[in-house]
């Protein structure tokens, strides 16, 4: 049975609330980065996290900003700050007794995808895989060629604008990467079966790449 606990992550002098869920004999850890205007309680991310838990992956969902910070639109779209917070959360997980030895990856939605890629560029081969759902990887900009983690970009087939931005971002990636289109899905994957399909794709990507690499769960130098 999957166990859950609330945690507190210290970053940049602030305290960020988080939720950890760990299935028995977890095979990896996926840290989530939510999109603008959202939080660790995002129902879509929680649904995906639940599916990952069922597949044997531990998950960490946390608030990238404090409640006060989230009211500042400039911070909501400060990809550099969000990536730094994600790095801080990852380093916290590396020091955690339950999570520290697990190979790890990132799951980013919307602007959180750019933060995930930015953090992955900083941490290099210590991150085993990245998955973006309806993301804006283009906002990671110059960090894209620096990402070494295998990256899966999942986009809704009816989300034409974001699909084009993902295609452009993919052209800048130098790591192993794929662009997966979910037919009939819009930006929020609200259509019947769309989010479930995105979760299936994410599970396949993480389980196939985290175990062989053994990266992501190491204690930083």
Buried (B, 14 or more C-beta within 10 A) or exposed (E): EBEEEEBEBEBEEBEBBBBBBBBEEBBBBBBBBBBBEBBBEBEBBBBBBBBBBEBBBBBBBBBBBBEEBBEEEEBBBBBEBBBBBBBBBBBBBBEBEBBBBBBBBBBBBBBBBBBBBBBBBBBEEBBBBBBBBBBBBBBBBEBBEBBBBBBBBBBBBBBEEBBEBBEEBBEBBEBEBEBBBBEEBBBBBEBEEBBBBBBBBBBBBBBEBBEEBEBBBBEEE
